[in-house]
Structure formats: C-alpha cells, structure tokens
Amino acid sequence: MPGFVKHMENNWDFPDAGNGRDQIRMRLNGELAFPFSILLGRMMQMQLKKDLRSNLEELIHFAETEQPHPRKIKVDGSAKA
C-alpha cells in the first residue's frame, strides 16, 4: 500500500435476493494522509468509482454467461474468446 494511504478497507456482503439469486454489496472505505487527502482525494474517488463500475459490469457478464467480458478479452490477449 502506498505511504499516502492511511487506511483502506473493503467489505463484501452477499444477501439472498430471493428466487435463487443473490445480491453482492461491496463497500470500500479509505483514508489518505494529509496533504494527499486534499490534493488527490476527489480525483481518486472519481477514478475508483469508474473502475468499480467497470469491474462490476465485467463480473455480472461473467456470472451470467460464464465467459470473460469482451473488454477483458481485448485487454488480455492470452484469454480465449
């Protein structure tokens, strides 16, 4: 973990959504050291939100199709389509 990160915590929960389905809830909490919290905090928050949305989309695709998301195949040339 980089020195400017004071604390990082990631919690996952998988409650039953009924009809044989589950939900996935993930909460990421972090704290940056001063002055990085002021300089980088908002930018890191926006980038993490973007990355998490993208990763969630890829996870849903994999769970529903048992195939890697096309974006993953494009990035990882070794993955078989």
C-alpha positions, 0 to 999 in steps of 0.5 A, spaced: 500 500 500 502 506 498 505 511 504 499 516 502 494 511 504 492 511 511 487 506 511 483 502 506 478 497 507 473 493 503 467 489 505 463 484 501 456 482 503 452 477 499 444 477 501 439 472 498 435 476 493 430 471 493 428 466 487 435 463 487 439 469 486 443 473 490 445 480 491 453 482 492 454 489 496 461 491 496 463 497 500 470 500 500 472 505 505 479 509 505 483 514 508 489 518 505 494 522 509 494 529 509 496 533 504 494 527 499 487 527 502 486 534 499 490 534 493 488 527 490 482 525 494 476 527 489 480 525 483 481 518 486 474 517 488 472 519 481 477 514 478 475 508 483 468 509 482 469 508 474 473 502 475 468 499 480 463 500 475 467 497 470 469 491 474 462 490 476 459 490 469 465 485 467 463 480 473 455 480 472 457 478 464 461 473 467 456 470 472 451 470 467 454 467 461 460 464 464 465 467 459 470 473 460 467 480 458 469 482 451 473 488 454 477 483 458 478 479 452 481 485 448 485 487 454 488 480 455 490 477 449 492 470 452 484 469 454 480 465 449 474 468 446 
